[in-house]
Structures are given as structure tokens and as C-alpha cells.
Amino acid sequence: ALQEWRAPLMRSAQVAIVYHGGMGTEAEVELAKDVGCRILPVPERKGDLPTRLLEDSAISAALDASDPAYVAKARSYSVSPEDVVACAMKMLAQ
């Protein structure tokens, strides 16, 4: 049901910014992937959902192509809100 409710939102989004969350967040990420959103994980600690997404080769490659400096900060858990906005803007410009 959650995916059904979120589908219109994800279909109109271009970038999904992902913070750690529960199974609802995971469902939203899967839906975002299915509809072609670019995924921007914001890892905060080892093992959280964004860290696992950053380990996905397709997501990591897309991020590296958009903003390699963001990827380096994300891997060290030192991303600021300004970094997230800057990376999202770079992703949208492509």
C-alpha cells in the first residue's frame, strides 16, 4: 500500500534523497529505482540504508559521475546539508 501511495510522488521526482529509515524508506527507494529516479544516499553511520545504497555499483557510479567529492564525504560520514543540496543540483543539471 505504501508504494501505491508514494507512486505519484516518485513518478514526478527526478532525485530521491535517502536518509536512514525503516521499511517504508526501503519501499520508497525500490519504487524510486523502478520509476527511474536518481538516488542520493546520505549515510550517517555504518550499516544504515544510505550506506548500503552507496555500496550499490550503479548508484555509486552515477554519484561518481555527478559529484565525486560528495561520494568521498559520504563514505566518511561527513556530509553536510549543503553538500546534499549541491550534489542534488549537479544531478539535476545532467
N, C-alpha and C positions, 0 to 999 in steps of 0.2 A: 504494500500500500504506500509506503514511504516513497519508493521510486516513482510510482504513479503520480503522487502529489508534486514531486520535485521535477518531473519530466519537462513541463513547460518552461520552468526557470532555466534548467540546464540546456535546453534547446536554443534559448536565446543568449546564453552566455558564451564567451569566447575563451575565458580563462577561469579555472576553478582554483581558488586559493584554499589550500588544505592545511588546517591546524589539527592537532590531535583531537580525537573524539571517539565516540562509541560506534556501535554497529550502524547507526544512522549515517554517520560520516562515511563509513566504508561503502554503504549502499549508494550514497551520493557520488562518491568517487567512481564507482563502477558505472553509474549512469552517465557521468561526465565523460568518461572514456568512450562509452558506447555512442554518444552523440557527437564526439569529435572535439570536445573542449581540451584546451591545453591545461596541463596540471602543474600547479605551482605549490609544491610542498614547503611547509615552514616547520622544519624539525626543531624540537625543543630539548629532546633527550633521547638517548639511545633506545631503540626498540619501539618508539612511537610510530603511529601510522605514517606521518610525513617522512620519517627516516626510512621506513620500508619502501615508500614510494620513490625516494631518491635513489634507492638501490636498483630500481627497475631500469633496465638499459634504455628503453625507448624514452622514458620520462627524463632520465639523466642526459641522454644525447640531445634532446630538444632544449633542455635548460642550458647545456654547454654551448649550444649554437646561439642562444639568445643572450646569455649573461654568465660567462664562466666565473666571474668574480662572485656572483651570487652563490653559485654551486660551492665554491671554496668556503664561503661564510656558513652556508647551510650545513656542510659536512662538519664544521667545528661548532655548531650550535650557537652561532653568534650573529644571527640575522636580526636586523632592526626593522621596525615598521617602514622606515624609509627605503630600506633595501627591497622589501616586498613590493612596494609601490613602483620603485624604479624598474625592477625585473618585470612586473606585470606590464608596464608601459612599453618596455622593449619587446615583450612577446606580442603585444597588440600591434606594434609598428611593423612587424614582419608580414 
